[in-house]
Amino acid sequence: MSESAKAPKVRPVDDEEELESVSRAASFSGDSREYTLADFYELPDKDVFAKTRPFAAFVADAHHRKHYLYRRTLLGPCENRTLVLDPFTGQERSMIMMASNNYLGLTTHPKVVEAGRRANDEFGAGSGGVPLLAGTYKLHRELERKLAELKGCEDAVVFSSGYSSNVGTISALLRKNDAAINDKLNHASLIDGCRFTGATLRAFKHNDMKSLERILRESDKEYDGKLVIVDGVFSMDGDIANLPEIVPLARRYNARVMIDEAHATGVIGDHGRGTPEHHHMEGQIDIVAGTLSKALGGVGGFIASSADVCNYIRTYARSYMFSTSLPPAVTASLIASVEVIQTQPEIRQRLWENIRYMHTSLRTLGFDIGPTQTAIVPILVGDDLKLREMSREIHEAGIFLNPVYFPAVPKRLSRLRLSLMATHTREDLDTTLNVLETVGRKYNVIH
Ligand SMILES: Cc1ncc(COP(=O)(O)O)c(C=O)c1O
C-alpha cells in the first residue's frame, strides 16, 4: 500500500476562495436578497427536514421579487423562440431562447423526430431492462457503434445520462490508492464520480499547466494510478481544454486522460467530433465521455474508449449495470442525430456564424465575456444582487436567459450565461443584443 493511505482524502486547490460558505439557514431574515443557495445547505437539527423550511421562505421571497427564474415552464418545443408560461404573470408568451443546450436544433430536426416516431411504433415506449440483462436492443448496439465511429475509438458505452456516465465510469476505474486529478472548473458530475471512488481528489488551477504538473509530480510518488480529468469545453466559461499540453504531461507521469465532451460533441472540430478533433489529437485521449442531451438533442450519456476499457466499464460501472437502458425511440433519434452531424455540416456552420457574431458584438459593446471560444457565452456581472435585477429585466423583455450565482461559480464571478444555437436568426441575436445593451448600461456592466 502506498503512502496515500495516510493522506487526506480531499485536497482542495491551493489558491483562491473555495466554493463553500457557512450555513446561515437557521437565521433567515426573510429577505432573499441577503442570501445565496449555499446558505441553506446545512442546518444542524434532529429533523433532517428542518433546513427545507427557511429554504422555502427564501424561494417564496425571491419569487415575489421576480428574482427566482428556475424551472420556468416551456409549453412548446425548444426552438429559437419558445412558448413559455411566465411564472410572474401566469400568461403564455413567446420568448427568445438563449439558455438551451440544443446547440444544433436537433431536438426538432425532422429526421431525428421521425426516427424516434418509427422506433416507438416498432419497439414500444420503454426498454424494460438494464443493459446487461434484457435491456440491450439492436438500436443500443447501433448507437454505440455510431458514437465510437464519431469519436474515432474502438468502442463506446451508452448510459442513461451524461451525469451517470461520468459518475459510473470514474467510479468503475479508480480505487482508494489512486488519484483523480481534476481541472478546478470541471463539471459536478465528474467531481461526484471522483467522490464516489474513495480515491484522493486533487484539483489543479483552471487550464494551468504548471499547477497540473506540480500535482502530477506529487501524485506520482504518493498514489498508484492517476486519472487526469478535464471538460473539453468548460460548461460555465465556454473555453477549451489545453489538450496539446495536458496529454504529454499526463503521459510523462504515467497518468490516463479522460475528457468530458458534453459541450463539444457536434459543436467543435471541423466535423463536429469535439475537442480532440479541434486540437488534431484524435486517438490520443484514453477516455472520451459525453452527453447525448445537448447538441445531439436527446437524453443519455456515453464514453468512447478501447474495447477493453468499454468492456470493463459495462460490468463495473454501477450506474450502467443497475439502471434501465434508454427507451428505443430516444435511441433511434440519437442514431439519426449522429448521422445528421456527420452529413449536414451546414447546421454547425450556422451555429459558428452565430457564435462569431455574438462574441464580436458583445465584446464590441463592452461586455466582459471572459475566455469563451464556443457557444457558451458568459457575461460577467460579479454582483449577485445586480445580477438578480438584471435577470428580471431581461426576462420581462422576452429573453429566456439564465443567471449563474455562487455556489455554481465563485462569488465575484456571478454571470449571465448565454447558449447559442444554429437555429437563432440574426433578428433573434440583434433583439437579444439590444436588450442586453439597455440592461447592461443601466446596471453599469458595460465597460
Ligand atoms: C460538462 C457536463 N458534463 C456532464 C453533464 C451531464 O449531462 P446530462 O445532462 O446528460 O446528465 C453536463 C450537463 O448537463 C455538463 O455540462
The ligand as an SDF file (V2000), in Angstrom:
LIG
                    3D

 16 16  0  0  0  0  0  0  0  0999 V2000
  -19.8450   19.2950  -18.7520 C   0  0  0  0  0  0  0  0  0  0  0  0
  -21.0660   18.4670  -18.4570 C   0  0  0  0  0  0  0  0  0  0  0  0
  -20.9200   17.1530  -18.2270 N   0  0  0  0  0  0  0  0  0  0  0  0
  -21.9610   16.3670  -17.9490 C   0  0  0  0  0  0  0  0  0  0  0  0
  -23.2380   16.8820  -17.8830 C   0  0  0  0  0  0  0  0  0  0  0  0
  -24.3600   15.9670  -17.5250 C   0  0  0  0  0  0  0  0  0  0  0  0
  -25.0240   15.5600  -18.6780 O   0  0  0  0  0  0  0  0  0  0  0  0
  -26.5480   15.1000  -18.6440 P   0  0  0  0  0  0  0  0  0  0  0  0
  -27.3800   16.3380  -18.6090 O   0  0  0  0  0  0  0  0  0  0  0  0
  -26.7300   14.3240  -19.8990 O   0  0  0  0  0  0  0  0  0  0  0  0
  -26.7420   14.2670  -17.4170 O   0  0  0  0  0  0  0  0  0  0  0  0
  -23.4360   18.2570  -18.1020 C   0  0  0  0  0  0  0  0  0  0  0  0
  -24.7480   18.9230  -18.0370 C   0  0  0  0  0  0  0  0  0  0  0  0
  -25.8020   18.5780  -18.0850 O   0  0  0  0  0  0  0  0  0  0  0  0
  -22.3230   19.0700  -18.3990 C   0  0  0  0  0  0  0  0  0  0  0  0
  -22.4630   20.3760  -18.6120 O   0  0  0  0  0  0  0  0  0  0  0  0
  1  2  1  0
  2  3  1  0
  2 15  2  0
  3  4  2  0
  4  5  1  0
  5  6  1  0
  5 12  2  0
  6  7  1  0
  7  8  1  0
  8  9  2  0
  8 10  1  0
  8 11  1  0
 12 13  1  0
 12 15  1  0
 13 14  2  0
 15 16  1  0
M  END
$$$$
